[in-house]
Amino acid sequence: MNKYSTDVRVFIVLQMARCDENVKAVQRAWQETFHNKNWPNKRTMARLYAKFKRTGSVGDDKKAMATATATVVTDGAKQVDDDFFADDPTRSVRRAAEMLGIKRTSLQRIMKELELSPYKIQVTQPLNEDHTQRRSEFAQLMLEKLQTGEIDVKKIWFSDEAYFTLDGHLNKQNYRY
């Protein structure tokens, strides 16, 4: 409603009060006063008058314009999510959101704040016997990092699910290559 000046808003409110909220009468008064038919629509005039009755002002209602939304990301919700994934880190985000009764995007936001990292299954080339030594060294390195605390096991979670069909087809949409 910032399209109209304060003087115009006062005119509309005064005319709505004089004409017993009859919008057609306000439009006639507008035409007589401003000599044009570019009056505000009926809904705008009714809303302005209702806001004036509610707040006592024709200015913009700053508090009503800035709506405060409730957030799901609270300390209690974070604790519930942290406990949930500590109990079952293989649970997908979609299933967890469904079971916890919150939106998937809210759960992802909470998990980001908790610094949880997704584990994404990767399809790679077939392994041969030459890789055995390197895989063993990598496993030892990861065990050492786990023991020293560089990697927190509680902060690893599965990000989504993969669906298999009876004919052997795998939905690879959630896989990393």
QUIQUIVEN-V888217 format. One record per residue. N is the residue number from 0. RES is the residue in one small letter. SS is DSSP state (2 for helix, 1 for strand, 0 for the rest). D_FIRST is the distance of its C-alpha to the first C-alpha in Angstrom with 1 decimal. Layout:
N_RES_SS_D_FIRST + N_RES_SS_D_FIRST
This chain:
0_m_0_0.0 + 1_n_0_3.8 + 2_k_0_5.2 + 3_y_0_6.3 + 4_s_0_9.1 + 5_t_2_10.4 + 6_d_2_13.0 + 7_v_2_11.0 + 8_r_2_9.2 + 9_v_2_12.8 + 10_f_2_14.2 + 11_i_2_12.3 + 12_v_2_13.4 + 13_l_2_16.8 + 14_q_2_17.4 + 15_m_2_16.5 + 16_a_2_19.0 + 17_r_2_21.5 + 18_c_0_21.5 + 19_d_0_21.8 + 20_e_0_18.5 + 21_n_0_19.8 + 22_v_2_17.0 + 23_k_2_19.7 + 24_a_2_20.8 + 25_v_2_17.3 + 26_q_2_17.2 + 27_r_2_20.7 + 28_a_2_19.9 + 29_w_2_17.1 + 30_q_2_19.8 + 31_e_2_22.3 + 32_t_2_20.3 + 33_f_2_18.6 + 34_h_0_21.3 + 35_n_0_19.3 + 36_k_0_18.1 + 37_n_0_14.8 + 38_w_0_13.0 + 39_p_0_9.8 + 40_n_0_11.4 + 41_k_2_12.9 + 42_r_2_11.2 + 43_t_2_7.7 + 44_m_2_9.8 + 45_a_2_11.9 + 46_r_2_9.5 + 47_l_2_8.2 + 48_y_2_11.9 + 49_a_2_13.1 + 50_k_2_11.1 + 51_f_2_12.7 + 52_k_2_15.9 + 53_r_2_15.9 + 54_t_2_15.1 + 55_g_0_15.9 + 56_s_0_13.0 + 57_v_0_9.8 + 58_g_0_9.0 + 59_d_0_7.3 + 60_d_0_9.7 + 61_k_2_11.6 + 62_k_2_14.3 + 63_a_2_12.6 + 64_m_2_10.8 + 65_a_0_14.3 + 66_t_0_16.3 + 67_a_0_20.0 + 68_t_0_22.2 + 69_a_0_25.7 + 70_t_0_28.3 + 71_v_0_31.7 + 72_v_0_33.2 + 73_t_0_34.9 + 74_d_2_38.4 + 75_g_2_39.7 + 76_a_2_38.4 + 77_k_2_39.9 + 78_q_2_43.2 + 79_v_2_43.3 + 80_d_2_42.7 + 81_d_2_45.3 + 82_d_2_47.8 + 83_f_2_47.1 + 84_f_2_47.8 + 85_a_2_50.7 + 86_d_2_52.4 + 87_d_0_51.8 + 88_p_0_50.7 + 89_t_0_51.4 + 90_r_0_48.6 + 91_s_0_46.0 + 92_v_2_42.3 + 93_r_2_41.4 + 94_r_2_44.1 + 95_a_2_43.3 + 96_a_2_39.6 + 97_e_2_40.7 + 98_m_2_43.3 + 99_l_2_41.1 + 100_g_0_38.2 + 101_i_0_35.5 + 102_k_0_33.7 + 103_r_2_35.8 + 104_t_2_33.2 + 105_s_2_33.0 + 106_l_2_36.8 + 107_q_2_37.0 + 108_r_2_34.7 + 109_i_2_37.0 + 110_m_2_40.1 + 111_k_2_38.8 + 112_e_2_38.4 + 113_l_0_41.8 + 114_e_0_43.2 + 115_l_0_44.7 + 116_s_1_46.0 + 117_p_1_46.4 + 118_y_1_49.8 + 119_k_0_49.7 + 120_i_0_52.8 + 121_q_1_54.1 + 122_v_0_56.3 + 123_t_0_58.9 + 124_q_0_62.2 + 125_p_0_65.3 + 126_l_0_67.1 + 127_n_0_70.8 + 128_e_0_73.5 + 129_d_0_72.7 + 130_h_2_69.4 + 131_t_2_71.0 + 132_q_2_71.7 + 133_r_2_68.3 + 134_r_2_66.5 + 135_s_2_68.8 + 136_e_2_68.0 + 137_f_2_64.2 + 138_a_2_64.6 + 139_q_2_66.6 + 140_l_2_64.0 + 141_m_2_61.2 + 142_l_2_63.4 + 143_e_2_63.9 + 144_k_2_60.2 + 145_l_2_59.6 + 146_q_2_62.4 + 147_t_2_61.2 + 148_g_0_57.6 + 149_e_0_56.1 + 150_i_0_54.7 + 151_d_0_53.3 + 152_v_2_54.2 + 153_k_2_51.5 + 154_k_2_48.8 + 155_i_1_49.8 + 156_w_1_48.3 + 157_f_1_48.3 + 158_s_0_45.0 + 159_d_0_45.4 + 160_e_0_48.0 + 161_a_0_50.1 + 162_y_0_51.3 + 163_f_1_54.8 + 164_t_0_56.1 + 165_l_0_59.6 + 166_d_0_60.5 + 167_g_0_60.0 + 168_h_0_56.7 + 169_l_1_54.5 + 170_n_0_50.7 + 171_k_2_50.5 + 172_q_2_46.8 + 173_n_2_46.6 + 174_y_0_49.7 + 175_r_1_50.0 + 176_y_0_52.6
